[in-house]
Amino acid sequence: MDSILFFDTEIEPKSRKVLDIGAITADGNSFHSNKISDFIAFIKSSKYICGHNIFKHDLNYIQNAVISAEINPAYVIDTLYFSPLLFPSRPYHALLKDDKLQSDDLNNPLNDSIKAKELFFDETTAFNRLDNNIKIIYFLLLKDFREFRSFFSFLSYAPQPVAVEPF
């Protein structure tokens, strides 16, 4: 299995400054700091990086760090997009923030990274359990969109051509 790292950021909304970064590898090594240079060093050995809602949020603030770490943009996975397809009765549109005791507490990006990791592996398990025809349909419909292609790449999923019977 290729190396994958899960991350999240905490951003100050007005200044757009990175306040905190949390990350965890698939094997449990963790990072929690606001030092971008340390984050770059931590993610540098990963082939894939993953998080929840990172295309529309986190990458806006740390894209230069990802580039500096030489992470290929084709290997960035966002768990937000497959969630409603794989869990239609309980989609993970937002990560549960059960670690926050008060609503004005800052988010903890390390905890959110762990939740993103759990969600990602829930998604891979759910995808692998799908009927083969559904997997093929998802792949053929979604493989060209950045929100989905890295997920298929990580799983090394590419279906065999299907013989279609004429009408």
PyMOL commands that place a pseudoatom at each C-alpha (Angstrom):
pseudoatom trace, name=CA, resn=MET, resi=1, chain=A, elem=C, hetatm=0, pos=[0.000, 0.000, 0.000]
pseudoatom trace, name=CA, resn=ASP, resi=2, chain=A, elem=C, hetatm=0, pos=[1.240, 3.474, -0.863]
pseudoatom trace, name=CA, resn=SER, resi=3, chain=A, elem=C, hetatm=0, pos=[1.984, 5.844, 1.998]
pseudoatom trace, name=CA, resn=ILE, resi=4, chain=A, elem=C, hetatm=0, pos=[-0.835, 8.176, 2.973]
pseudoatom trace, name=CA, resn=LEU, resi=5, chain=A, elem=C, hetatm=0, pos=[-1.024, 11.018, 5.451]
pseudoatom trace, name=CA, resn=PHE, resi=6, chain=A, elem=C, hetatm=0, pos=[-4.136, 12.729, 6.827]
pseudoatom trace, name=CA, resn=PHE, resi=7, chain=A, elem=C, hetatm=0, pos=[-4.144, 16.400, 7.800]
pseudoatom trace, name=CA, resn=ASP, resi=8, chain=A, elem=C, hetatm=0, pos=[-6.261, 19.335, 8.880]
pseudoatom trace, name=CA, resn=THR, resi=9, chain=A, elem=C, hetatm=0, pos=[-5.626, 23.012, 9.524]
pseudoatom trace, name=CA, resn=GLU, resi=10, chain=A, elem=C, hetatm=0, pos=[-6.978, 25.671, 11.827]
pseudoatom trace, name=CA, resn=ILE, resi=11, chain=A, elem=C, hetatm=0, pos=[-7.057, 29.085, 10.144]
pseudoatom trace, name=CA, resn=GLU, resi=12, chain=A, elem=C, hetatm=0, pos=[-7.676, 32.530, 11.602]
pseudoatom trace, name=CA, resn=PRO, resi=13, chain=A, elem=C, hetatm=0, pos=[-10.573, 33.759, 9.427]
pseudoatom trace, name=CA, resn=LYS, resi=14, chain=A, elem=C, hetatm=0, pos=[-9.707, 37.453, 9.263]
pseudoatom trace, name=CA, resn=SER, resi=15, chain=A, elem=C, hetatm=0, pos=[-5.960, 37.277, 8.743]
pseudoatom trace, name=CA, resn=ARG, resi=16, chain=A, elem=C, hetatm=0, pos=[-6.090, 33.878, 6.952]
pseudoatom trace, name=CA, resn=LYS, resi=17, chain=A, elem=C, hetatm=0, pos=[-3.076, 32.886, 9.041]
pseudoatom trace, name=CA, resn=VAL, resi=18, chain=A, elem=C, hetatm=0, pos=[-2.397, 29.206, 9.741]
pseudoatom trace, name=CA, resn=LEU, resi=19, chain=A, elem=C, hetatm=0, pos=[-2.896, 28.856, 13.500]
pseudoatom trace, name=CA, resn=ASP, resi=20, chain=A, elem=C, hetatm=0, pos=[-2.421, 25.111, 13.791]
pseudoatom trace, name=CA, resn=ILE, resi=21, chain=A, elem=C, hetatm=0, pos=[-1.823, 22.016, 11.676]
pseudoatom trace, name=CA, resn=GLY, resi=22, chain=A, elem=C, hetatm=0, pos=[-2.471, 18.442, 12.643]
pseudoatom trace, name=CA, resn=ALA, resi=23, chain=A, elem=C, hetatm=0, pos=[-1.492, 15.354, 10.689]
pseudoatom trace, name=CA, resn=ILE, resi=24, chain=A, elem=C, hetatm=0, pos=[-1.274, 11.622, 11.159]
pseudoatom trace, name=CA, resn=THR, resi=25, chain=A, elem=C, hetatm=0, pos=[0.134, 8.840, 9.016]
pseudoatom trace, name=CA, resn=ALA, resi=26, chain=A, elem=C, hetatm=0, pos=[-1.656, 5.567, 8.354]
pseudoatom trace, name=CA, resn=ASP, resi=27, chain=A, elem=C, hetatm=0, pos=[0.652, 3.856, 10.847]
pseudoatom trace, name=CA, resn=GLY, resi=28, chain=A, elem=C, hetatm=0, pos=[-0.021, 6.413, 13.603]
pseudoatom trace, name=CA, resn=ASN, resi=29, chain=A, elem=C, hetatm=0, pos=[2.886, 8.881, 13.514]
pseudoatom trace, name=CA, resn=SER, resi=30, chain=A, elem=C, hetatm=0, pos=[1.471, 12.298, 14.324]
pseudoatom trace, name=CA, resn=PHE, resi=31, chain=A, elem=C, hetatm=0, pos=[2.289, 15.966, 13.854]
pseudoatom trace, name=CA, resn=HIS, resi=32, chain=A, elem=C, hetatm=0, pos=[0.777, 18.939, 15.695]
pseudoatom trace, name=CA, resn=SER, resi=33, chain=A, elem=C, hetatm=0, pos=[2.291, 22.385, 15.224]
pseudoatom trace, name=CA, resn=ASN, resi=34, chain=A, elem=C, hetatm=0, pos=[1.883, 25.659, 13.385]
pseudoatom trace, name=CA, resn=LYS, resi=35, chain=A, elem=C, hetatm=0, pos=[5.378, 25.536, 11.860]
pseudoatom trace, name=CA, resn=ILE, resi=36, chain=A, elem=C, hetatm=0, pos=[4.979, 25.190, 8.113]
pseudoatom trace, name=CA, resn=SER, resi=37, chain=A, elem=C, hetatm=0, pos=[8.603, 24.073, 7.636]
pseudoatom trace, name=CA, resn=ASP, resi=38, chain=A, elem=C, hetatm=0, pos=[8.095, 21.207, 10.101]
pseudoatom trace, name=CA, resn=PHE, resi=39, chain=A, elem=C, hetatm=0, pos=[4.859, 20.254, 8.352]
pseudoatom trace, name=CA, resn=ILE, resi=40, chain=A, elem=C, hetatm=0, pos=[6.656, 20.133, 4.993]
pseudoatom trace, name=CA, resn=ALA, resi=41, chain=A, elem=C, hetatm=0, pos=[9.292, 17.824, 6.478]
pseudoatom trace, name=CA, resn=PHE, resi=42, chain=A, elem=C, hetatm=0, pos=[6.585, 15.609, 8.013]
pseudoatom trace, name=CA, resn=ILE, resi=43, chain=A, elem=C, hetatm=0, pos=[4.584, 15.128, 4.806]
pseudoatom trace, name=CA, resn=LYS, resi=44, chain=A, elem=C, hetatm=0, pos=[7.539, 14.850, 2.439]
pseudoatom trace, name=CA, resn=SER, resi=45, chain=A, elem=C, hetatm=0, pos=[7.755, 11.058, 2.635]
pseudoatom trace, name=CA, resn=SER, resi=46, chain=A, elem=C, hetatm=0, pos=[4.053, 10.526, 1.850]
pseudoatom trace, name=CA, resn=LYS, resi=47, chain=A, elem=C, hetatm=0, pos=[2.813, 9.730, -1.620]
pseudoatom trace, name=CA, resn=TYR, resi=48, chain=A, elem=C, hetatm=0, pos=[-0.829, 10.616, -0.841]
pseudoatom trace, name=CA, resn=ILE, resi=49, chain=A, elem=C, hetatm=0, pos=[-2.255, 13.292, 1.421]
pseudoatom trace, name=CA, resn=CYS, resi=50, chain=A, elem=C, hetatm=0, pos=[-5.860, 13.267, 2.528]
pseudoatom trace, name=CA, resn=GLY, resi=51, chain=A, elem=C, hetatm=0, pos=[-8.282, 15.355, 4.521]
pseudoatom trace, name=CA, resn=HIS, resi=52, chain=A, elem=C, hetatm=0, pos=[-11.915, 16.351, 4.795]
pseudoatom trace, name=CA, resn=ASN, resi=53, chain=A, elem=C, hetatm=0, pos=[-12.996, 19.344, 2.691]
pseudoatom trace, name=CA, resn=ILE, resi=54, chain=A, elem=C, hetatm=0, pos=[-9.394, 20.145, 1.809]
pseudoatom trace, name=CA, resn=PHE, resi=55, chain=A, elem=C, hetatm=0, pos=[-10.063, 21.172, -1.799]
pseudoatom trace, name=CA, resn=LYS, resi=56, chain=A, elem=C, hetatm=0, pos=[-12.298, 24.052, -0.764]
pseudoatom trace, name=CA, resn=HIS, resi=57, chain=A, elem=C, hetatm=0, pos=[-10.561, 24.941, 2.503]
pseudoatom trace, name=CA, resn=ASP, resi=58, chain=A, elem=C, hetatm=0, pos=[-7.190, 23.656, 3.747]
pseudoatom trace, name=CA, resn=LEU, resi=59, chain=A, elem=C, hetatm=0, pos=[-5.313, 23.665, 0.445]
pseudoatom trace, name=CA, resn=ASN, resi=60, chain=A, elem=C, hetatm=0, pos=[-6.150, 27.342, -0.004]
pseudoatom trace, name=CA, resn=TYR, resi=61, chain=A, elem=C, hetatm=0, pos=[-3.809, 28.057, 2.918]
pseudoatom trace, name=CA, resn=ILE, resi=62, chain=A, elem=C, hetatm=0, pos=[-1.100, 25.403, 2.677]
pseudoatom trace, name=CA, resn=GLN, resi=63, chain=A, elem=C, hetatm=0, pos=[-0.811, 24.776, -1.071]
pseudoatom trace, name=CA, resn=ASN, resi=64, chain=A, elem=C, hetatm=0, pos=[2.746, 26.141, -1.099]
pseudoatom trace, name=CA, resn=ALA, resi=65, chain=A, elem=C, hetatm=0, pos=[3.725, 23.715, 1.652]
pseudoatom trace, name=CA, resn=VAL, resi=66, chain=A, elem=C, hetatm=0, pos=[2.302, 20.810, -0.341]
pseudoatom trace, name=CA, resn=ILE, resi=67, chain=A, elem=C, hetatm=0, pos=[4.228, 21.960, -3.412]
pseudoatom trace, name=CA, resn=SER, resi=68, chain=A, elem=C, hetatm=0, pos=[7.428, 22.359, -1.343]
pseudoatom trace, name=CA, resn=ALA, resi=69, chain=A, elem=C, hetatm=0, pos=[6.981, 18.802, -0.045]
pseudoatom trace, name=CA, resn=GLU, resi=70, chain=A, elem=C, hetatm=0, pos=[6.802, 17.653, -3.671]
pseudoatom trace, name=CA, resn=ILE, resi=71, chain=A, elem=C, hetatm=0, pos=[3.397, 16.044, -3.263]
pseudoatom trace, name=CA, resn=ASN, resi=72, chain=A, elem=C, hetatm=0, pos=[1.915, 15.369, -6.682]
pseudoatom trace, name=CA, resn=PRO, resi=73, chain=A, elem=C, hetatm=0, pos=[-1.489, 17.123, -6.979]
pseudoatom trace, name=CA, resn=ALA, resi=74, chain=A, elem=C, hetatm=0, pos=[-2.810, 13.898, -8.513]
pseudoatom trace, name=CA, resn=TYR, resi=75, chain=A, elem=C, hetatm=0, pos=[-2.331, 12.255, -5.099]
pseudoatom trace, name=CA, resn=VAL, resi=76, chain=A, elem=C, hetatm=0, pos=[-4.513, 14.537, -2.990]
pseudoatom trace, name=CA, resn=ILE, resi=77, chain=A, elem=C, hetatm=0, pos=[-7.686, 12.929, -1.624]
pseudoatom trace, name=CA, resn=ASP, resi=78, chain=A, elem=C, hetatm=0, pos=[-10.673, 14.763, -0.148]
pseudoatom trace, name=CA, resn=THR, resi=79, chain=A, elem=C, hetatm=0, pos=[-13.021, 12.514, 1.842]
pseudoatom trace, name=CA, resn=LEU, resi=80, chain=A, elem=C, hetatm=0, pos=[-15.932, 14.946, 1.504]
pseudoatom trace, name=CA, resn=TYR, resi=81, chain=A, elem=C, hetatm=0, pos=[-16.951, 13.928, -2.004]
pseudoatom trace, name=CA, resn=PHE, resi=82, chain=A, elem=C, hetatm=0, pos=[-17.307, 10.151, -1.758]
pseudoatom trace, name=CA, resn=SER, resi=83, chain=A, elem=C, hetatm=0, pos=[-19.086, 10.360, 1.578]
pseudoatom trace, name=CA, resn=PRO, resi=84, chain=A, elem=C, hetatm=0, pos=[-22.640, 10.960, 0.283]
pseudoatom trace, name=CA, resn=LEU, resi=85, chain=A, elem=C, hetatm=0, pos=[-22.240, 8.255, -2.356]
pseudoatom trace, name=CA, resn=LEU, resi=86, chain=A, elem=C, hetatm=0, pos=[-20.933, 5.610, 0.006]
pseudoatom trace, name=CA, resn=PHE, resi=87, chain=A, elem=C, hetatm=0, pos=[-23.018, 6.557, 3.056]
pseudoatom trace, name=CA, resn=PRO, resi=88, chain=A, elem=C, hetatm=0, pos=[-26.286, 7.946, 1.640]
pseudoatom trace, name=CA, resn=SER, resi=89, chain=A, elem=C, hetatm=0, pos=[-28.223, 7.368, 4.859]
pseudoatom trace, name=CA, resn=ARG, resi=90, chain=A, elem=C, hetatm=0, pos=[-25.600, 9.060, 7.045]
pseudoatom trace, name=CA, resn=PRO, resi=91, chain=A, elem=C, hetatm=0, pos=[-23.207, 11.059, 4.894]
pseudoatom trace, name=CA, resn=TYR, resi=92, chain=A, elem=C, hetatm=0, pos=[-20.193, 12.535, 6.610]
pseudoatom trace, name=CA, resn=HIS, resi=93, chain=A, elem=C, hetatm=0, pos=[-20.655, 16.014, 5.188]
pseudoatom trace, name=CA, resn=ALA, resi=94, chain=A, elem=C, hetatm=0, pos=[-18.866, 17.418, 8.216]
pseudoatom trace, name=CA, resn=LEU, resi=95, chain=A, elem=C, hetatm=0, pos=[-16.591, 15.655, 10.649]
pseudoatom trace, name=CA, resn=LEU, resi=96, chain=A, elem=C, hetatm=0, pos=[-18.104, 15.219, 14.091]
pseudoatom trace, name=CA, resn=LYS, resi=97, chain=A, elem=C, hetatm=0, pos=[-16.553, 17.623, 16.579]
pseudoatom trace, name=CA, resn=ASP, resi=98, chain=A, elem=C, hetatm=0, pos=[-17.270, 15.631, 19.721]
pseudoatom trace, name=CA, resn=ASP, resi=99, chain=A, elem=C, hetatm=0, pos=[-13.904, 16.629, 21.190]
pseudoatom trace, name=CA, resn=LYS, resi=100, chain=A, elem=C, hetatm=0, pos=[-15.043, 20.272, 21.511]
pseudoatom trace, name=CA, resn=LEU, resi=101, chain=A, elem=C, hetatm=0, pos=[-16.467, 20.926, 24.940]
pseudoatom trace, name=CA, resn=GLN, resi=102, chain=A, elem=C, hetatm=0, pos=[-17.584, 24.480, 24.240]
pseudoatom trace, name=CA, resn=SER, resi=103, chain=A, elem=C, hetatm=0, pos=[-18.711, 25.974, 20.959]
pseudoatom trace, name=CA, resn=ASP, resi=104, chain=A, elem=C, hetatm=0, pos=[-16.106, 28.759, 21.106]
pseudoatom trace, name=CA, resn=ASP, resi=105, chain=A, elem=C, hetatm=0, pos=[-13.205, 26.326, 21.513]
pseudoatom trace, name=CA, resn=LEU, resi=106, chain=A, elem=C, hetatm=0, pos=[-10.797, 26.156, 18.599]
pseudoatom trace, name=CA, resn=ASN, resi=107, chain=A, elem=C, hetatm=0, pos=[-10.930, 23.039, 16.494]
pseudoatom trace, name=CA, resn=ASN, resi=108, chain=A, elem=C, hetatm=0, pos=[-8.168, 20.550, 17.100]
pseudoatom trace, name=CA, resn=PRO, resi=109, chain=A, elem=C, hetatm=0, pos=[-6.645, 19.728, 13.708]
pseudoatom trace, name=CA, resn=LEU, resi=110, chain=A, elem=C, hetatm=0, pos=[-4.864, 16.625, 15.003]
pseudoatom trace, name=CA, resn=ASN, resi=111, chain=A, elem=C, hetatm=0, pos=[-8.180, 15.184, 16.212]
pseudoatom trace, name=CA, resn=ASP, resi=112, chain=A, elem=C, hetatm=0, pos=[-9.779, 16.124, 12.896]
pseudoatom trace, name=CA, resn=SER, resi=113, chain=A, elem=C, hetatm=0, pos=[-6.911, 14.420, 11.049]
pseudoatom trace, name=CA, resn=ILE, resi=114, chain=A, elem=C, hetatm=0, pos=[-7.598, 11.236, 12.999]
pseudoatom trace, name=CA, resn=LYS, resi=115, chain=A, elem=C, hetatm=0, pos=[-11.304, 11.510, 12.115]
pseudoatom trace, name=CA, resn=ALA, resi=116, chain=A, elem=C, hetatm=0, pos=[-10.433, 12.044, 8.447]
pseudoatom trace, name=CA, resn=LYS, resi=117, chain=A, elem=C, hetatm=0, pos=[-8.242, 8.938, 8.589]
pseudoatom trace, name=CA, resn=GLU, resi=118, chain=A, elem=C, hetatm=0, pos=[-11.093, 6.892, 10.079]
pseudoatom trace, name=CA, resn=LEU, resi=119, chain=A, elem=C, hetatm=0, pos=[-13.526, 8.247, 7.494]
pseudoatom trace, name=CA, resn=PHE, resi=120, chain=A, elem=C, hetatm=0, pos=[-11.151, 7.487, 4.620]
pseudoatom trace, name=CA, resn=PHE, resi=121, chain=A, elem=C, hetatm=0, pos=[-10.728, 3.880, 5.680]
pseudoatom trace, name=CA, resn=ASP, resi=122, chain=A, elem=C, hetatm=0, pos=[-14.510, 3.597, 6.210]
pseudoatom trace, name=CA, resn=GLU, resi=123, chain=A, elem=C, hetatm=0, pos=[-14.907, 4.869, 2.646]
pseudoatom trace, name=CA, resn=THR, resi=124, chain=A, elem=C, hetatm=0, pos=[-12.388, 2.411, 1.206]
pseudoatom trace, name=CA, resn=THR, resi=125, chain=A, elem=C, hetatm=0, pos=[-14.097, -0.466, 3.029]
pseudoatom trace, name=CA, resn=ALA, resi=126, chain=A, elem=C, hetatm=0, pos=[-17.532, 0.663, 1.827]
pseudoatom trace, name=CA, resn=PHE, resi=127, chain=A, elem=C, hetatm=0, pos=[-16.295, 1.041, -1.754]
pseudoatom trace, name=CA, resn=ASN, resi=128, chain=A, elem=C, hetatm=0, pos=[-14.695, -2.408, -1.737]
pseudoatom trace, name=CA, resn=ARG, resi=129, chain=A, elem=C, hetatm=0, pos=[-17.991, -3.920, -0.526]
pseudoatom trace, name=CA, resn=LEU, resi=130, chain=A, elem=C, hetatm=0, pos=[-20.042, -2.374, -3.328]
pseudoatom trace, name=CA, resn=ASP, resi=131, chain=A, elem=C, hetatm=0, pos=[-21.488, -4.494, -6.082]
pseudoatom trace, name=CA, resn=ASN, resi=132, chain=A, elem=C, hetatm=0, pos=[-18.955, -4.674, -8.914]
pseudoatom trace, name=CA, resn=ASN, resi=133, chain=A, elem=C, hetatm=0, pos=[-21.333, -2.985, -11.381]
pseudoatom trace, name=CA, resn=ILE, resi=134, chain=A, elem=C, hetatm=0, pos=[-21.807, -0.011, -9.031]
pseudoatom trace, name=CA, resn=LYS, resi=135, chain=A, elem=C, hetatm=0, pos=[-18.032, 0.321, -8.669]
pseudoatom trace, name=CA, resn=ILE, resi=136, chain=A, elem=C, hetatm=0, pos=[-17.680, 0.365, -12.445]
pseudoatom trace, name=CA, resn=ILE, resi=137, chain=A, elem=C, hetatm=0, pos=[-20.426, 2.988, -12.792]
pseudoatom trace, name=CA, resn=TYR, resi=138, chain=A, elem=C, hetatm=0, pos=[-18.819, 5.226, -10.153]
pseudoatom trace, name=CA, resn=PHE, resi=139, chain=A, elem=C, hetatm=0, pos=[-15.436, 4.834, -11.783]
pseudoatom trace, name=CA, resn=LEU, resi=140, chain=A, elem=C, hetatm=0, pos=[-16.628, 5.584, -15.309]
pseudoatom trace, name=CA, resn=LEU, resi=141, chain=A, elem=C, hetatm=0, pos=[-18.647, 8.603, -14.188]
pseudoatom trace, name=CA, resn=LEU, resi=142, chain=A, elem=C, hetatm=0, pos=[-16.145, 10.092, -11.720]
pseudoatom trace, name=CA, resn=LYS, resi=143, chain=A, elem=C, hetatm=0, pos=[-12.589, 9.080, -12.664]
pseudoatom trace, name=CA, resn=ASP, resi=144, chain=A, elem=C, hetatm=0, pos=[-11.822, 12.324, -14.490]
pseudoatom trace, name=CA, resn=PHE, resi=145, chain=A, elem=C, hetatm=0, pos=[-12.780, 14.631, -11.621]
pseudoatom trace, name=CA, resn=ARG, resi=146, chain=A, elem=C, hetatm=0, pos=[-10.050, 15.680, -9.181]
pseudoatom trace, name=CA, resn=GLU, resi=147, chain=A, elem=C, hetatm=0, pos=[-12.475, 15.100, -6.290]
pseudoatom trace, name=CA, resn=PHE, resi=148, chain=A, elem=C, hetatm=0, pos=[-12.522, 11.351, -7.089]
pseudoatom trace, name=CA, resn=ARG, resi=149, chain=A, elem=C, hetatm=0, pos=[-9.561, 10.278, -9.243]
pseudoatom trace, name=CA, resn=SER, resi=150, chain=A, elem=C, hetatm=0, pos=[-7.017, 10.100, -6.396]
pseudoatom trace, name=CA, resn=PHE, resi=151, chain=A, elem=C, hetatm=0, pos=[-9.323, 7.823, -4.412]
pseudoatom trace, name=CA, resn=PHE, resi=152, chain=A, elem=C, hetatm=0, pos=[-9.421, 5.369, -7.331]
pseudoatom trace, name=CA, resn=SER, resi=153, chain=A, elem=C, hetatm=0, pos=[-5.662, 5.737, -7.761]
pseudoatom trace, name=CA, resn=PHE, resi=154, chain=A, elem=C, hetatm=0, pos=[-4.977, 4.954, -4.096]
pseudoatom trace, name=CA, resn=LEU, resi=155, chain=A, elem=C, hetatm=0, pos=[-7.108, 1.804, -4.363]
pseudoatom trace, name=CA, resn=SER, resi=156, chain=A, elem=C, hetatm=0, pos=[-5.462, 0.915, -7.686]
pseudoatom trace, name=CA, resn=TYR, resi=157, chain=A, elem=C, hetatm=0, pos=[-8.993, 0.540, -8.971]
pseudoatom trace, name=CA, resn=ALA, resi=158, chain=A, elem=C, hetatm=0, pos=[-9.478, 0.338, -12.707]
pseudoatom trace, name=CA, resn=PRO, resi=159, chain=A, elem=C, hetatm=0, pos=[-12.157, -2.092, -13.821]
pseudoatom trace, name=CA, resn=GLN, resi=160, chain=A, elem=C, hetatm=0, pos=[-11.671, -4.525, -16.625]
pseudoatom trace, name=CA, resn=PRO, resi=161, chain=A, elem=C, hetatm=0, pos=[-13.559, -3.612, -19.793]
pseudoatom trace, name=CA, resn=VAL, resi=162, chain=A, elem=C, hetatm=0, pos=[-17.129, -4.863, -19.693]
pseudoatom trace, name=CA, resn=ALA, resi=163, chain=A, elem=C, hetatm=0, pos=[-18.723, -6.612, -22.639]
pseudoatom trace, name=CA, resn=VAL, resi=164, chain=A, elem=C, hetatm=0, pos=[-21.999, -4.902, -23.431]
pseudoatom trace, name=CA, resn=GLU, resi=165, chain=A, elem=C, hetatm=0, pos=[-24.697, -6.928, -25.111]
pseudoatom trace, name=CA, resn=PRO, resi=166, chain=A, elem=C, hetatm=0, pos=[-26.513, -5.261, -28.023]
pseudoatom trace, name=CA, resn=PHE, resi=167, chain=A, elem=C, hetatm=0, pos=[-30.215, -4.527, -27.710]
for i in range(1, 167): cmd.bond("trace and resi %d" % i, "trace and resi %d" % (i + 1))
show_as sticks, trace
zoom trace
